[in-house]
């Protein structure tokens, strides 16, 4: 996947996990590096 597609997947994962169980669920499922990449959005 190119960079744009990777960003969209990250946003989709965040939306699904945060909507379902909160930010802690997102961090536990995908790790702190993913959460840190999400911050600029």
C-alpha positions in Angstrom: 0.0 0.0 0.0 1.2 3.5 -0.6 1.3 6.1 2.1 -2.1 7.5 1.4 -3.7 4.1 1.7 -1.8 3.4 4.9 -3.2 6.6 6.4 -6.7 5.7 5.4 -6.4 2.3 7.1 -5.0 3.9 10.2 -7.9 6.3 10.4 -10.4 3.4 9.8 -8.9 1.3 12.5 -8.9 4.3 14.9 -12.6 5.1 14.1 -13.6 1.5 14.6 -11.7 0.9 17.9 -12.3 4.3 19.5 -16.0 4.2 18.7 -16.3 0.7 20.1 -14.1 0.8 23.2 -12.1 4.0 23.4 -8.6 5.2 22.8 -7.2 2.5 25.2 -8.7 -0.2 23.0 -7.0 1.4 19.9 -3.6 1.6 21.6 -3.9 -2.0 22.9 -4.9 -3.4 19.6 -2.5 -1.5 17.3 0.2 -0.2 19.6 1.6 3.1 20.6 3.4 3.8 17.3 0.1 3.7 15.5 -1.4 6.1 18.1 1.5 8.4 17.7 1.1 8.4 13.9 -2.6 9.3 14.4 -1.9 12.5 16.4 -1.4 14.8 13.4 -4.9 13.9 12.1 
